[in-house]
Amino acid sequence: MGRIYEWKNFVCGDTHGMTRDTQKLNSKNFPEQKYLTKEDVLIQLGDFGWVWYALGKNKEQEYWLDWLAEKKYTLTVVLGNHENYNIIEKLPIEEKWGNQVRVLERSNGCIYFLKRGGVYTINDKRILAIGGAESTDKSSRIENVSWWEQEKLTNEETKSCLDEIDKHGKVYDYVLTHTCPTKFVSRFTSNPIKTKCSVANFLEYINDVVECTEWHFGHFHKDEALHEGKYRCHYENVPFELGVDGEISL
């Protein structure tokens, strides 16, 4: 006998390691979570930011990591540009949803970080996840303190992504990224760093190679749907259920 309840996938925009941007996940703004389970998955679309300081050393960070880990749903992250990659890359690797994830284990649950360029099957949906982007403010940041070179995809990562597409095929339910294909970037900004971003250029190529029902991204601090909702930028809107038609609610 099949299950009656269909597990759900949601996405949300940048949280930046800031209380203000994380409040979209509280029960007032996201009341649906009352009815969710750990089989339901919320995928945060980069600039998570809550792994910024050494683990166990910052009280605010520790509070919010526990708050997120104990949610009734499972939190999963597509990495952005404002992330402490030096810490994240040391997290243990496990197999989940058909591919590798890095796992941040808390006493009350786990938070998962998706491989950049990985193909996953989450609740029967095929997902291509490609994190990363180039920071526009890196000149005012300190390398390995508030900015990390790993924000950009390496040649090995782009090759691995293309290898996964060759292996799994070119048709996906969802493509989930932090930035977006180059041709859409100018819709959100004229900043030359973002318009010439190497990750956005790679995504432009991916957009020509694969087919998908929906493509979701963050990065631009906007809430906007393009091409009749096929491409969606998320920031302040509450978690958006994948596969459900409708405009982003602000």
Protein Blocks (a to p, Z undefined) as FASTA:
>chain_A
ZZfbdcdddddddeklpaklmmmmmmklmmmlmmgcfkbccddeejklpambcghiamkl
mmmmmmmmmpmbdcdddddfbdcfklmmmpccddeehiacdddddfkbccddddehiacd
eehiacdddeddddfklmmpcehklpcfklpccfklmmmmmmmmmmnopadfbdcdfbdc
fklmmmmoccfklmmgfklmmmmmmmmmpccfbdcdehjopacdeehhlaccdfkbccdd
ehiacdddZZ
